[in-house]
Amino acid sequence: MTGSRPPRVLWAPYAQKGSVYPVVPVVSALKQAGAEVTLLGLPRMRGLADALGVEFSPYRSGITYDWSKPDGRDRHGLGPGQGSDWFHRRVADEFAEVERLVRSLRPDVLLIDSFVVGGGLAAESLATPWASYVHYLFDESAETDAMHRVWWEDGDSADLDAYRAWWDEVRAGVGLGPETRDRREAPWYRMSPQYTFMLGHPRLRRGDRELPAFVTRTSVRPWDEPAPPDGAPHRGADDRGGRPRVLVANSSAWQDDADLVRAALEGLPDAEVVVTVSAEHALDVEPAGNATVLPYWPHTDLLPSVDAVLTTAGYGIVSKALWFGKPVVAVPHARDQHYVAEAVAAAGCGAAIPWPPKPDTVAEAVSGVLASPAVADRVARLSGPMAGFPSADDVASSVLALAKRG
């Protein structure tokens, strides 16, 4: 950072709702602190940049991230059967995009989603200060990178040597030498060793391993983009006729999980049911009069007036539910959702039921969490900002402190 000009921040998010929304309050705090922020991302992210009042630079390469529909999503979950060439190509494209903009924009600090692997490697290569963030539930008992564990590892135990070899291969693909960090930091190799912050609810966690000194948990108020102007309105807090109101939310990334919606519509006839379907799913069921089915709708608008949340256990929606003090029924289906469901049970803030969901099981679980004084007490204790954990303003200050060091 030179002279008196504002600090320049280059932000490289991963372009999915569950990845972008949790970090937006930090980006807003950076702007409030006087930073000039440039969003580097897919062309379709221009609208978000405009809404946040930040500069926008579109990717010039063929990078695509779209998990909202079955035929357009990234190749998440294909694993060893498909090989990792696709991933290496994506990393190389991310590396080139970040390198290009760093050389032209000359930012003081980079803010990189940990899923944008090539961005962090470019920051290392260019010796540019950088911070990274994690927006999913991190399994603290893992010996390797969580992304590698989901995509490539077979069996119940990790092969740390195989992971190290894979990671060094990723690094070599962009011209970097082998990883020099200690093996004990293997789960964090994708993250910045200067400053990494973990989003989501800080009490929603598995494992009790001590975090590295450069990693911090946070307590950041949830953010959602506004509702579409032509969207169907949802009913208010006082017109439910004494019935409990249940928010039903499947994944914003397509994963063939509409069975949860069907089970809820059938199993909860005595509740008011509000369903959000963010990904592209064709529902072959007609909602009854007690149900409202919406496409994307901001959960932060809905959560204050619901009594419970029934979800496939995405980390984002569960974290938002706890911020607003709502009990959770978790029905995990894929990715890190089983970890999240286990964390819900461990935190005492709800219940978990197996996939595929059955209407009677859903009804029993929802009734159980609504009737439990212990669950009600626990979710009340987990609501709102958590004392002792950095806020969005605190995180922004730490990110800008890297710029001053640089």
C-alpha positions in Angstrom: 0.0 0.0 0.0 1.5 3.3 -1.1 0.9 6.9 -0.1 -2.5 7.8 1.1 -4.6 5.9 -1.6 -7.2 3.5 -0.3 -6.1 -0.1 0.0 -7.0 -2.3 -3.0 -8.5 -5.7 -2.4 -8.9 -8.3 -5.1 -11.7 -10.7 -4.2 -12.0 -14.1 -6.0 -15.1 -15.9 -4.8 -16.4 -19.3 -5.8 -19.6 -18.6 -7.8 -22.3 -20.5 -5.9 -24.8 -19.0 -3.5 -23.6 -21.1 -0.5 -20.1 -20.1 -1.2 -20.6 -16.4 -1.8 -23.3 -15.3 0.6 -21.5 -16.0 3.9 -18.5 -13.8 3.0 -20.5 -10.8 1.7 -20.7 -9.1 5.1 -16.9 -9.1 5.2 -16.7 -7.6 1.7 -19.2 -4.9 2.8 -17.1 -4.3 5.9 -14.0 -3.9 3.7 -15.8 -1.2 1.7 -17.0 0.5 4.9 -13.3 0.6 6.0 -12.5 2.5 2.8 -11.0 -0.3 0.7 -11.4 -0.4 -3.1 -12.7 -4.0 -3.8 -12.6 -5.7 -7.2 -14.6 -8.9 -7.7 -12.9 -11.3 -10.2 -15.4 -14.0 -11.3 -17.8 -15.4 -13.8 -19.5 -12.9 -16.1 -22.9 -13.7 -14.4 -21.5 -12.3 -11.1 -21.6 -8.7 -12.4 -25.0 -8.2 -10.9 -23.6 -9.1 -7.4 -20.7 -6.7 -7.9 -23.1 -3.9 -8.8 -25.4 -4.7 -5.9 -22.4 -4.5 -3.5 -20.9 -1.4 -5.1 -17.6 -3.1 -6.0 -15.6 -3.1 -9.2 -16.0 -6.1 -11.5 -13.5 -8.0 -13.7 -14.9 -11.0 -15.5 -13.0 -14.2 -16.1 -11.6 -14.4 -19.6 -11.1 -18.2 -19.6 -13.7 -21.0 -19.9 -14.0 -21.5 -16.1 -17.6 -22.5 -15.2 -19.2 -23.1 -11.8 -22.9 -23.9 -11.9 -24.3 -26.6 -9.7 -27.8 -25.3 -9.8 -28.9 -27.7 -12.6 -27.9 -31.3 -13.4 -26.5 -30.6 -16.8 -24.5 -27.4 -16.0 -22.8 -28.1 -12.7 -19.2 -28.5 -12.0 -17.9 -32.0 -11.9 -18.1 -32.2 -8.2 -18.1 -35.7 -6.7 -16.9 -37.7 -9.7 -13.7 -38.6 -7.9 -11.0 -41.0 -9.0 -13.1 -42.8 -11.6 -12.9 -39.6 -13.8 -9.4 -38.7 -12.9 -8.2 -35.3 -11.9 -7.2 -33.7 -15.2 -10.3 -31.6 -15.2 -9.3 -30.2 -11.8 -5.8 -29.4 -12.8 -7.1 -27.5 -15.8 -9.4 -25.5 -13.6 -6.6 -24.7 -11.2 -4.4 -23.5 -14.0 -7.2 -21.3 -15.4 -7.8 -19.8 -11.9 -4.1 -19.2 -11.5 -3.8 -17.4 -14.8 -6.9 -15.2 -14.1 -5.6 -14.1 -10.7 -2.1 -13.6 -12.0 -3.4 -11.4 -14.9 -5.4 -9.2 -12.6 -2.7 -8.9 -9.9 -0.2 -7.7 -12.5 -2.6 -5.1 -13.9 -4.5 -4.0 -10.8 -1.6 -4.3 -8.3 -3.9 -5.0 -5.3 -2.5 -4.7 -1.8 -4.2 -7.9 -0.6 -6.1 -10.8 -2.1 -9.3 -12.3 -0.6 -9.6 -15.9 -2.0 -12.3 -18.5 -1.6 -10.5 -21.7 -0.6 -12.4 -23.5 -3.4 -10.5 -21.2 -5.9 -7.4 -23.2 -5.5 -5.5 -21.6 -8.3 -6.0 -18.2 -6.8 -4.2 -19.1 -3.6 -1.4 -20.6 -5.6 -1.1 -17.5 -7.7 -0.9 -15.4 -4.5 2.0 -17.6 -3.3 3.8 -17.4 -6.7 3.5 -13.6 -6.8 4.4 -13.1 -3.1 1.2 -11.1 -2.7 -0.5 -10.9 0.8 -3.6 -13.0 0.8 -6.4 -14.1 3.1 -8.7 -17.1 2.5 -12.0 -18.2 3.8 -13.9 -21.5 4.4 -17.6 -21.6 3.9 -18.4 -25.3 4.5 -18.2 -27.4 7.7 -14.6 -28.4 8.1 -14.0 -31.9 9.6 -11.5 -31.2 12.2 -10.7 -34.9 12.6 -9.5 -35.1 9.0 -5.8 -35.7 8.2 -6.1 -34.3 4.7 -7.8 -31.5 2.7 -11.6 -31.6 2.9 -11.9 -31.2 -0.8 -9.6 -34.1 -1.5 -11.5 -36.2 1.1 -14.8 -35.7 -0.7 -13.6 -36.1 -4.2 -10.7 -38.6 -4.3 -10.2 -40.6 -1.1 -11.5 -44.1 -0.8 -12.2 -45.9 2.5 -12.5 -44.6 6.0 -8.8 -43.6 6.5 -6.8 -41.0 4.7 -3.5 -41.7 3.0 -1.5 -38.7 3.9 1.4 -39.6 1.6 -1.0 -40.0 -1.4 -2.6 -36.7 -0.6 0.8 -35.0 -0.4 1.8 -36.4 -3.8 -1.5 -35.2 -5.3 -1.1 -31.8 -3.8 2.4 -31.4 -5.1 1.2 -32.5 -8.5 -1.4 -29.7 -8.4 1.3 -27.2 -7.5 3.6 -28.5 -10.2 0.9 -27.9 -12.7 1.2 -24.1 -12.2 5.0 -24.1 -11.9 5.4 -24.2 -8.1 7.7 -26.6 -6.2 6.6 -29.1 -3.6 4.7 -28.0 -0.5 7.1 -26.9 2.3 4.6 -26.6 5.1 4.6 -29.1 7.9 2.6 -32.3 7.5 0.5 -31.4 10.5 -0.9 -28.5 8.4 -2.0 -30.8 5.5 -5.7 -30.1 6.0 -5.0 -26.4 5.5 -2.7 -26.6 2.4 -5.4 -24.9 0.2 -5.8 -22.0 2.7 -3.7 -18.9 3.3 -0.9 -19.4 5.9 -1.2 -15.7 6.6 -4.8 -15.4 7.5 -7.7 -17.9 7.1 -11.2 -17.3 8.5 -14.0 -19.9 8.9 -17.5 -18.8 8.2 -20.7 -20.4 9.4 -21.7 -20.8 13.0 -18.6 -21.2 15.2 -20.3 -23.6 17.6 -21.4 -25.9 14.7 -18.4 -28.2 14.5 -17.0 -31.6 14.7 -13.8 -32.6 16.4 -11.8 -30.6 18.9 -8.4 -30.4 17.3 -6.6 -27.1 18.0 -6.7 -24.8 14.9 -3.4 -23.5 13.5 -2.5 -20.0 14.6 -3.4 -18.5 11.2 -7.0 -19.9 11.3 -9.9 -18.3 13.2 -13.5 -19.0 13.6 -15.9 -16.1 13.2 -19.4 -15.0 14.1 -20.7 -13.1 11.0 -24.4 -12.1 10.5 -25.9 -14.1 7.6 -26.5 -12.3 4.3 -28.8 -13.2 1.4 -29.5 -11.5 -1.9 -32.9 -9.7 -2.0 -35.9 -11.6 -3.1 -36.8 -11.4 -6.9 -39.1 -8.5 -7.5 -41.6 -10.7 -9.2 -41.4 -13.5 -6.7 -44.5 -14.9 -4.9 -44.9 -13.3 -1.4 -44.7 -15.4 1.6 -47.2 -15.2 4.5 -46.4 -13.1 7.5 -45.8 -14.1 11.1 -49.4 -13.7 12.4 -51.6 -15.5 9.9 -50.7 -19.1 10.5 -53.8 -19.9 12.5 -51.8 -21.3 15.5 -50.0 -23.9 13.4 -46.2 -24.2 13.6 -44.4 -22.9 10.6 -41.6 -25.0 9.1 -39.1 -23.8 6.6 -38.1 -26.6 4.2 -34.8 -26.1 2.3 -33.0 -28.5 0.0 -29.5 -27.7 -1.4 -28.9 -24.7 -3.6 -26.5 -26.9 -5.5 -28.3 -29.6 -7.6 -28.0 -33.0 -6.1 -31.3 -34.8 -6.7 -32.7 -34.1 -3.2 -36.3 -33.1 -4.0 -37.5 -36.2 -2.0 -37.1 -34.0 1.1 -39.7 -31.5 -0.3 -42.1 -34.3 -1.2 -41.8 -36.0 2.2 -42.4 -32.6 4.0 -45.4 -31.8 1.9 -46.9 -35.2 2.7 -45.8 -35.5 6.3 -46.6 -32.1 7.7 -50.3 -31.4 6.9 -50.9 -29.8 10.3 -48.1 -27.3 9.9 -47.6 -24.3 7.7 -44.9 -25.3 5.3 -42.7 -22.8 3.4 -40.5 -24.5 0.8 -37.6 -22.9 -1.0 -36.2 -24.7 -4.1 -33.1 -22.8 -5.2 -31.7 -25.4 -7.7 -33.6 -26.5 -10.8 -36.0 -29.3 -9.7 -39.2 -30.3 -11.2 -41.6 -31.3 -8.3 -44.1 -33.9 -9.3 -46.4 -33.1 -6.3 -49.1 -30.5 -5.9 -48.7 -28.5 -2.7 -51.7 -28.5 -0.4 -53.3 -25.4 1.0 -50.9 -25.4 4.0 -47.8 -25.0 1.8 -46.1 -22.3 -0.1 -43.4 -23.4 -2.6 -41.0 -20.7 -3.6 -38.0 -20.6 -5.9 -35.0 -18.7 -4.5 -36.1 -16.7 -1.5 -33.8 -15.1 1.1 -33.8 -17.3 4.1 -32.9 -14.3 6.3 -36.4 -12.9 5.4 -38.1 -16.2 6.3 -36.3 -17.4 9.3 -37.5 -14.8 11.9 -41.1 -16.0 11.4 -40.6 -19.8 11.3 -40.5 -22.3 14.2 -38.2 -25.0 12.8 -36.0 -25.7 9.8 -36.1 -29.0 7.8 -33.1 -29.2 5.5 -30.7 -31.5 3.7 -28.1 -30.0 6.2 -26.2 -27.6 4.1 -23.7 -25.7 6.3 -25.1 -22.3 5.3 -28.8 -22.9 6.0 -28.0 -24.6 9.3 -25.7 -21.8 10.4 -28.4 -19.3 9.5 -31.1 -21.2 11.4 -28.9 -21.1 14.5 -28.2 -17.4 14.2 -32.0 -16.9 14.3 -32.5 -19.4 17.1 -34.4 -22.0 15.2 -34.2 -25.8 15.8 -33.0 -28.0 12.9 -34.1 -31.3 11.5 -31.2 -32.4 9.4 -31.6 -34.9 6.5 -28.1 -35.3 5.0 -27.8 -36.4 1.4 -24.3 -35.7 0.1 -21.0 -33.8 0.3 -20.4 -32.4 3.8 -24.0 -32.7 4.9 -23.4 -35.8 7.0 -20.8 -33.9 8.9 -23.2 -31.0 9.4 -26.0 -33.4 10.7 -23.5 -34.9 13.2 -22.6 -31.4 14.3 -26.3 -30.6 14.8 -26.7 -33.6 17.0 -23.5 -32.8 18.9 -24.6 -29.2 19.5 -28.0 -30.3 20.8 -29.8 -27.9 18.5 -32.0 -30.4 16.6 -32.2 -33.9 15.3 -30.9 -35.9 12.3 -32.8 -38.5 10.3 -31.5 -40.7 7.5 -31.9 -40.3 3.8 -34.2 -41.0 2.0 -36.7 -39.1 4.2 -40.1 -40.7 4.9 -43.2 -38.5 5.7 -43.9 -40.1 9.1 -40.2 -39.8 10.1 -40.1 -36.2 9.1 -43.3 -35.5 11.0 -42.0 -37.2 14.1 -38.6 -35.4 14.0 -40.2 -32.0 13.5 -42.6 -32.6 16.4 -39.8 -33.8 18.5 -37.6 -30.7 18.2 -40.5 -28.3 18.6 -41.6 -30.1 21.8 -38.1 -30.3 23.4 -37.3 -27.8 26.1 -33.6 -28.8 25.9 -33.4 -28.1 22.2 -35.2 -24.8 22.7 -32.7 -23.8 25.4 -29.8 -24.8 23.3 -30.8 -22.9 20.1 -31.6 -19.8 22.2 -28.0 -20.0 23.5 -26.7 -20.3 20.0 -28.6 -17.4 18.5 -27.2 -14.1 17.3 -23.5 -13.2 17.4 -21.3 -15.4 19.5 -19.1 -13.6 22.1 -15.4 -14.1 21.7 -15.5 -14.7 17.9 -14.6 -12.0 15.3 -17.3 -10.1 13.6 -17.3 -9.1 9.9 -15.7 -5.8 10.9 -13.0 -7.6 12.9 -12.3 -9.9 9.9 -12.0 -7.0 7.5 -9.5 -5.3 9.8 -7.4 -8.5 9.9 -7.5 -8.7 6.1 -6.4 -5.1 5.7 -3.7 -5.6 8.2 -2.1 -8.0 5.7 -2.1 -5.2 3.2 -0.2 -2.9 5.5 2.4 -5.7 6.2 2.7 -6.2 2.4 
